[in-house]
Amino acid sequence: MQHAPGFLALVEATRQRVKEVSIAEARARLAAGAWFIDVREQSEWVAGHAAGAVYVGKGVIERDIEALVPDKDAEIILYCGGGFRSVLAADALRQMGYTNVASMAGGWREWSAGGAPTE
């Protein structure tokens, strides 16, 4: 997908404030108990998602995260299709006081292309 220049500029500026993890790092952290949250659109989730992930769309994550993960020090890894929307969502959670949130670089495309477990 070709992204608009303004969107890319926003993501790149936001990326400076957000921790990103590789697919391999994400898998290791998930095995250790991190939350794994898919922030894509619901239609994308239904078409396929990472095994063990929970769905909380980017459009509602700020509203719903505290009910799902009340511990603001819990480790949370967010992913989207390619690692752009999850950067924006991770920054929003950081601003809400979550101290251990990361975006998975490469997102769903790299996760599924690399043979990681899917549902």
C-alpha positions, 0 to 999 in steps of 0.5 A, a space after each residue: 500500500 502506498 501511504 500519503 506523505 503526511 501520514 508517513 511524516 506523522 509516523 516518522 515523527 512519532 516513531 522517535 517516541 515509541 519503542 519498536 521490537 522485531 518479530 523475533 523480539 516480539 515472539 520472545 516477549 510474548 512467550 514471557 507473557 506480554 500482551 499482544 494486541 492487534 490494532 488493525 481494522 476488524 475486517 483485517 482481524 477476521 481475515 487472519 491474525 497472529 496466534 494469541 493476539 487480542 483485538 482492540 482496534 486503533 479507533 477505540 484502543 484509548 477508550 478500552 485499554 484500561 479495562 483490558 490492561 489496567 496495569 500501566 507497567 504491563 508489557 504490551 506489544 501492538 501490531 498492525 498491517 505494516 507497523 505504522 498504525 501501531 506506532 501511533 497507537 503505542 504513542 497514545 498509550 505512552 501518553 496515557 501512562 503505559 510505561 512498557 508498550 512497543 510497536 512490532 516493526 513490520 506488523 502482520 505482513 512480516 509476522 505472517 510472511 515469516 511463518 509465525 503462528 496465525 489464526 
